[in-house]
Amino acid sequence: MPTAGSTTAKLMPNAINFGPAMPGKKYTAHNAKEFKEVADLDADMQMFTEMLVRVGNLKSMQ
């Protein structure tokens, strides 16, 4: 589930709207008691790494 960052992302060439939330879990970002479980942070890092590898390998990025 992406966050509202898409408003900015769609104005920039090659921008990626990416604000991960875990399926079946309450979204706890951007509030006074913001937190993320370590296991979910690890999964986020794996997703971000994969995204960076894929973007870095696009012909238009080389």
Buried (B, 14 or more C-beta within 10 A) or exposed (E): EEBEEBEEBEEEEEEBEBBBBBEEEEEBEEEEEEEBEEEBEEBBEEEEEEEEEEEEEEEEEE
